[in-house]
């Protein structure tokens, strides 16, 4: 069975074997038009002495470090899987790799607007495509926290599951003026519901009233399309929906 197809038995075995605590994921989106740099630091517990595997679909894997010991990618990586042998009770694995953009909606989709030649990115991980962006135990019952650190062109907007932080100072990345955004860890999530949106999007902001205080709202659109987006209508529908669910669920 090819490694890109996880069987039900494999998923059940892996879920029984380990519990995932956290992911620290570092992405560099300034490396070129075809690929990006990706690094995953994953902390998890397991049955001591057992082995398992990570999932990664990408250009290449440069290094793997399991509990301080280097693994040879040539031996450990095969068929979109990264073998992790001789696990301890508590483990940390670090995988550095090169991911590939897509233009078909899986993983990290990259689009060049033909009007202004600006680059826009967005992720689509459902159901099993987070592994196209970072090394991961790709199954929805192995939930964990996710902390994304993303380096991108300085004039871009960055959006993820956690609120967007202030980026650091502008640095030069091979002639590209870049900033780094360090997002706070998410609550425990399945990997397929994590998200990254990056690009020079135009942003229109509003807020919805709620019993617990105002809820910030934002609409992101390509610069060439923002004039055609009916932001007022979208905000109105969103606020109506929030009000309806608040009343129906008494929350």
N, C-alpha and C positions, 0 to 999 in steps of 0.2 A: 504494500500500500504506500503510495507516494507520501512524503512527509507534508506536502501542502494539504493533505486531506487527513484531518484528525478524526479517528474513529471514536465511537461512543465508549468502547472498552478502554481505549487509551486515555480518554478524558476522565473516566471514572477512576482508573488506576492512579493517574497523576493527582487528582483531587484527594484521593485517600492517602497519598504519600506525603503531601506537603501543604503548608499554609503560607500564603504570601503576605508580607507585612507592608512593604513600600517599594515604590519606584522613584528614582531620581533620574530624570531624562534630560539630556543636554542636546540641543539641536543647533546647528550652524547653517543658516539658510543663505549664506553669502558665498558659497563655494563654487557656484556655477549654475548654468541653466538646466543641467541634466540630473545632477546628484546633489546630495546634502550630507553633512557629517552628523552622525548620531551616536550617542553614548548612553547606555543604560546601567545604572547601579541598582541592583535588586536585592532586597533582604527578605529571607524566607526561612522557615523551619521545615525540617524533614525528618524521616526516619534515618538515623545514623547508619552509614554504610550503603544506603541505597543509591541508585542513580536515576536521573530523569533527563528531560530535555527542555530547552527553550525554543521558541519559534521566532524565526526572522526570515523575511523575504526581501532581499535587497541586492545591491551591487556586489558587496564583499564584506567580510569580517576581518578586521585588522588585528584585534587582540581579545583574549578572554582571560580573566583572572578570577579564579574561584578560591575564596578563603585565603587569599594572599599568594596562591600558586598559579603560575601561568599555564594555560593549556594551549596546545598547538592548534590553531584554527584549521590547518590542513587535515588534521586527524579528527577534530571535534565537530566540524561543520560538514553536514551532508544533507542534501534533499530538503533544504530550508529548515533544518533543525540543528540545534547546538547541544551536543551531549554534555551533561554534567555528571561526572562519575564520583563515587566515594564521598557522598554528602555527609556533612556533620549534622548535629541536631539543630544548630543555628548557622545560617550561611549568608555570605555576601558574594555576589557575582557581578563583575563589571565587564560589559561588552562594548567595545568601540567598533564602529562599522560605518559603511557608506550606504545610504539609502538612495533610492531612485524615485524621482517625481513620476507621476502619471498624468495623462491628459484624458483619462477615461473614467474618472470619478472614484477610483479605489485608492486607499492610502492617502498620500498627500498630493492632491490634484494641483497642477500648475497651469495657469492660463495667461497668455499674453494678449492684452486688449489691442485689437487691430487699430483702434482709433488713436491711442496715445502711446502704444508700445509699453505700457506699464504692466508689471507682473503681479498677479493675484494668486494667492494660495488658499486652499481650504482642505480640511481633512474629511474623509468619509470612512469610518472604521467598521461600520456594521456590515456583515456580522463578524468577519474574521480578518480585518485588514489593518488593525493597529500594528501587526507584525511587519507591515511594509514600511513603518516609520521607526520602530524601536524593537529591540529584543524583548520578548514578553512570554509569559505563560498564557497563551491565547485561548482562554475558555472562560465563559461568563461567571462560573461559580468560584473562580479564584480571584476574588476581589482584593483590592489593596488601595492604599493612597498613592496619588501621582503628583509629583512636583516637577513642573516643566521649567527649564531655563532655555531661552531661545535668543539667539543672536540673529539679527536681521538688519536690512538697510535702515538707516536712522529715520527716514521719513515715513516708514511704514506704521500702520496700526497693528497691534497684536491682541488677539482675543483667545481665551482658553476657558476652561471650566471655572477656575478661580478668578476673582477680580483682577483686572489688568493693573500691574504695579507700575510705578515710575521706573523708566529704564535708567541704566547707568550713563556715564558720559560717552560722548561720541569717540569712537576709535577708528583707526584705519585697518581694514581687512582686505589686503591685496588691492588697494585702490578704491575700495568701497567704504563709504562713511557708514559705520554700523553702530548699533546700540544693542545691549543685552537686557532682556526682560526676565526677571526671576519670579515666577509665580509661586504663591503659597501652595502647600500640599492640599489636595482635594480631600473630601470625605472618602470613605472606602467605596470604590466603584468597580464595575466591570470595565475591562480595558476598552471595549468597543464603544463606550459612551464618552470617552475622553475626546478632546477636540483641540485643534489648532487652526486659527484663521489668521492670515498674515498678508499684508499688502497695503498699498497707499489708498485704502478705502476712504470715501467720504462718510462722515458719521453725522446722523441726526439724532438728538437725544431728547428724552422726555422722562416723565415718571408717572407711575400709576399709584393712586391712593390705596391704602389697605389698612386693615385693623392694626397691623403691627408697624405701620409707618410707610413712607413712600418707597415704592419699588422702582429702581432705575431701569429705564428702557433705552434701547439704542437700535437704530437701523443702520446697517453698513451696506454701501453700494459702490460699485465701480464709478469712477469719476465721470465716465462717459454716459452713465445710465442714471445718475442720481436725480436728474431733472425729470425723469419719467416715473419715478417711484412716488406713489401716493402715500407719503409718510403719515399724513393726517388721518387717513382712513385706516391704515394699519395700526396706528397707535390707538385709535378709537375702538377698533375691534378687540385689541389686546386688553385694554382696560375693561371693556364689557365682559370679556371672558374671565378676567381675574375676579371681578365683582360677582359674577355668577357662581364660580366655584367656591368663593369665600362663603357665600350664603348657603350653598347646597351642602357643603361639608362643615360648616360652622367652624372655620379655622381662621 
